[in-house]
Amino acid sequence: MGKRTDPGASSWPGEAQRIAMLNDSYKARAKAHIGEALRWNPETEIEFGEGIVAGLGFVGPIILAAILGNLSLGLAASAGSLPIAPQAAGRGAGEQARAIALALLPTIGAAGLAVALADAGWAGRILVVLLAGGAALVGGYSRTAAIVTTRFTLFLIITLSLAATMSHRLLLMLLLTGGAVWTALLWLLFGMFARTMRGSQVVEEVRPSSTRAEKFARWAPRSEGSSPASASRPILPWGS
């Protein structure tokens, strides 16, 4: 009688070894990816002052409210500091003021809209979706527009969640605005201090920017009949 073979057994020689090698390869790639993602760049400068200012911007309202005996108000105000991104110490006064203004405007605007739409029901939810879609559309115009609209959309959603838990919506808006302004003032003072200490080392960051025509050509949808000139226009990675 001939030797019976298991029909479920693999007919490929070395199949188990091949599968083991593939598994080892996937594991090696996963480890390399995680290691690269978590790797600290030794060339990155650590500014402890920026960390202290960011911490004070968030914790300051909480400490003040705790001293006054109303911690919940401080927690609400501290949320206003979240969209105010850290400002690099090496920035000039004009660039820093512009960056802070572009952080404050969408924050305060989103807080006001969220408070106004908190009791709007389904109509308010639909309007929020439309606002987010419009912000995403406008954000494709330039890098600065993308940053501003992202802040606006995220803080609009955050404030809507907070407004659903508070009965005094106007107070919430004032607290969020106060937290944002407090953090912005801290960054302005930190920038003044850094420029005073560094003196001539502070240089305005000058980056080439796209023209309005180039931004619009990159942002606007193109038809199949687009001119070769517009299709060959270089797309710059920056653009303020």
C-alpha positions as CSV (number, residue, x, y, z in Angstrom):
1,M,0.0,0.0,0.0
2,G,1.2,3.5,-0.8
3,K,1.9,6.1,1.9
4,R,-1.2,8.2,2.6
5,T,-0.7,11.9,2.6
6,D,-2.7,14.5,4.5
7,P,-4.7,16.5,1.9
8,G,-4.5,19.5,4.2
9,A,-0.8,19.5,4.4
10,S,1.1,22.1,2.3
11,S,2.6,20.8,-0.9
12,W,5.3,23.5,-0.9
13,P,8.6,22.6,0.6
14,G,9.7,25.0,3.3
15,E,6.3,26.6,3.7
16,A,6.7,26.9,7.4
17,Q,10.1,28.5,7.1
18,R,8.8,31.0,4.5
19,I,5.9,32.0,6.8
20,A,8.3,32.4,9.7
21,M,10.6,34.6,7.7
22,L,7.7,36.8,6.6
23,N,6.6,37.2,10.2
24,D,10.1,38.1,11.3
25,S,10.3,40.6,8.5
26,Y,7.0,42.2,9.5
27,K,8.1,42.4,13.2
28,A,11.4,44.0,12.2
29,R,9.6,46.6,10.1
30,A,7.2,47.4,12.9
31,K,10.0,47.8,15.4
32,A,12.0,50.0,13.0
33,H,8.9,52.1,12.3
34,I,8.1,52.6,16.0
35,G,11.7,53.3,16.8
36,E,11.9,55.9,14.1
37,A,8.6,57.5,15.3
38,L,9.8,57.7,18.9
39,R,13.4,58.7,18.1
40,W,14.4,62.0,19.5
41,N,16.3,64.3,17.1
42,P,19.5,65.3,18.8
43,E,19.6,68.5,16.8
44,T,16.3,69.7,18.2
45,E,16.8,72.6,20.7
46,I,14.9,72.3,24.0
47,E,13.5,75.6,25.2
48,F,12.6,75.2,28.8
49,G,11.1,78.7,28.9
50,E,8.5,77.7,26.3
51,G,7.5,74.7,28.3
52,I,7.1,76.9,31.4
53,V,5.0,79.5,29.6
54,A,2.8,76.9,28.1
55,G,2.3,75.3,31.5
56,L,1.5,78.6,33.1
57,G,-1.0,79.4,30.4
58,F,-2.9,76.3,31.1
59,V,-2.5,76.0,34.9
60,G,-2.7,79.7,35.8
61,P,-6.5,80.0,35.5
62,I,-6.9,76.7,37.5
63,I,-4.7,77.9,40.3
64,L,-6.4,81.3,40.5
65,A,-9.9,79.7,40.5
66,A,-8.8,77.3,43.2
67,I,-7.6,80.1,45.4
68,L,-11.0,81.9,44.9
69,G,-12.8,78.7,45.7
70,N,-14.4,77.9,42.3
71,L,-12.2,75.3,40.5
72,S,-14.7,74.6,37.8
73,L,-14.4,78.1,36.4
74,G,-10.7,77.7,36.2
75,L,-11.0,74.4,34.4
76,A,-13.2,76.0,31.8
77,A,-10.9,79.0,31.4
78,S,-7.8,76.8,31.0
79,A,-9.4,75.2,27.9
80,G,-9.1,78.6,26.2
81,S,-5.3,78.2,26.2
82,L,-5.3,75.0,24.2
83,P,-5.4,76.6,20.7
84,I,-2.7,79.2,21.5
85,A,0.3,77.3,20.2
86,P,3.8,77.8,21.7
87,Q,5.7,80.7,20.1
88,A,9.3,80.2,19.3
89,A,11.6,82.4,21.3
90,G,13.6,83.4,18.3
91,R,10.7,85.2,16.5
92,G,10.7,88.9,16.0
93,A,8.0,91.1,17.5
94,G,6.0,91.5,14.3
95,E,6.0,87.8,13.4
96,Q,5.1,86.8,17.0
97,A,2.2,89.3,17.1
98,R,0.8,88.1,13.8
99,A,1.0,84.4,14.9
100,I,-0.7,85.2,18.2
101,A,-3.5,87.1,16.4
102,L,-4.0,84.2,14.0
103,A,-4.4,82.0,17.1
104,L,-6.7,84.3,19.1
105,L,-9.2,85.1,16.2
106,P,-10.3,81.6,15.4
107,T,-10.4,80.7,19.1
108,I,-12.7,83.5,20.1
109,G,-14.8,83.1,17.0
110,A,-15.3,79.4,17.6
111,A,-16.2,80.0,21.2
112,G,-18.8,82.6,20.2
113,L,-20.4,80.4,17.5
114,A,-20.4,77.4,19.8
115,V,-22.3,79.3,22.6
116,A,-24.7,80.6,20.0
117,L,-25.4,77.1,18.5
118,A,-25.5,75.2,21.8
119,D,-29.4,75.3,21.9
120,A,-30.0,75.2,18.1
121,G,-30.8,71.5,18.0
122,W,-30.5,69.6,14.7
123,A,-30.2,72.9,12.8
124,G,-27.2,73.8,14.8
125,R,-25.6,70.4,14.2
126,I,-26.1,70.7,10.5
127,L,-24.6,74.2,10.6
128,V,-21.6,73.0,12.5
129,V,-21.0,70.4,9.8
130,L,-21.3,73.0,7.1
131,L,-19.0,75.3,8.9
132,A,-16.4,72.5,9.3
133,G,-16.7,71.7,5.6
134,G,-16.3,75.3,4.6
135,A,-13.3,75.7,6.9
136,A,-11.7,72.6,5.3
137,L,-12.3,74.1,1.9
138,V,-10.8,77.4,2.8
139,G,-7.9,75.7,4.6
140,G,-6.6,74.4,1.3
141,Y,-5.7,77.9,0.1
142,S,-2.4,78.2,2.1
143,R,-0.5,76.9,5.0
144,T,-1.6,79.7,7.2
145,A,-5.3,79.2,6.3
146,A,-4.9,75.5,7.0
147,I,-3.6,76.2,10.5
148,V,-6.3,78.8,11.3
149,T,-9.2,76.8,10.0
150,T,-8.0,73.6,11.9
151,R,-7.8,75.6,15.1
152,F,-11.3,77.0,14.5
153,T,-12.9,73.6,13.7
154,L,-11.3,71.8,16.7
155,F,-12.1,74.5,19.2
156,L,-15.6,74.8,17.9
157,I,-16.2,71.1,18.6
158,I,-14.5,71.4,22.0
159,T,-16.6,74.4,23.0
160,L,-19.8,72.8,21.9
161,S,-19.1,69.8,24.2
162,L,-18.4,72.2,27.1
163,A,-21.5,74.3,26.4
164,A,-23.7,71.2,26.6
165,T,-22.6,70.8,30.3
166,M,-23.0,74.4,31.4
167,S,-26.2,76.5,31.9
168,H,-24.4,79.9,31.7
169,R,-23.1,79.9,28.2
170,L,-22.1,83.5,28.0
171,L,-20.0,83.0,31.1
172,L,-18.3,80.0,29.4
173,M,-17.4,82.2,26.4
174,L,-15.9,84.9,28.7
175,L,-13.9,82.3,30.5
176,L,-12.6,80.7,27.3
177,T,-11.7,84.1,25.9
178,G,-10.0,85.1,29.1
179,G,-7.9,81.9,29.1
180,A,-6.9,82.5,25.5
181,V,-6.0,86.2,26.1
182,W,-4.1,85.2,29.3
183,T,-2.0,82.7,27.4
184,A,-1.4,85.1,24.5
185,L,-0.2,87.8,26.9
186,L,2.2,85.3,28.5
187,W,3.7,84.5,25.1
188,L,4.0,88.2,24.2
189,L,5.9,88.8,27.5
190,F,8.1,85.8,26.9
191,G,8.9,87.0,23.4
192,M,9.8,90.4,24.8
193,F,12.1,88.9,27.4
194,A,13.7,86.5,24.9
195,R,14.4,89.4,22.5
196,T,15.9,91.5,25.3
197,M,18.2,88.6,26.4
198,R,19.3,87.6,22.9
199,G,19.5,91.0,21.4
200,S,20.9,91.0,17.9
201,Q,20.6,87.2,17.6
202,V,16.8,87.6,17.1
203,V,16.1,87.6,13.3
204,E,12.8,87.8,11.6
205,E,12.0,84.6,9.9
206,V,11.7,85.3,6.2
207,R,10.4,82.6,4.0
208,P,9.6,82.7,0.3
209,S,5.8,82.8,-0.2
210,S,3.6,82.0,-3.1
211,T,1.8,84.8,-4.9
212,R,-2.0,85.1,-4.7
213,A,-2.3,83.8,-8.2
214,E,-0.1,80.7,-7.4
215,K,-2.1,80.0,-4.2
216,F,-5.4,80.3,-6.1
217,A,-4.1,78.1,-8.9
218,R,-3.1,75.4,-6.4
219,W,-6.3,75.7,-4.4
220,A,-9.0,76.0,-7.1
221,P,-10.1,72.8,-8.9
222,R,-8.7,72.4,-12.3
223,S,-10.6,71.2,-15.3
224,E,-9.1,68.9,-17.9
225,G,-8.7,71.8,-20.2
226,S,-6.3,73.7,-17.9
227,S,-3.7,75.7,-19.6
228,P,-0.2,74.2,-19.7
229,A,1.2,77.3,-18.0
230,S,-1.0,76.9,-15.0
231,A,-0.4,73.2,-14.9
232,S,3.4,73.6,-14.9
233,R,3.4,76.3,-12.2
234,P,5.6,75.1,-9.3
235,I,3.8,74.3,-6.1
236,L,5.6,75.6,-3.1
237,P,5.4,73.7,0.2
238,W,5.0,76.9,2.1
239,G,2.7,79.9,1.6
240,S,1.6,82.3,4.3
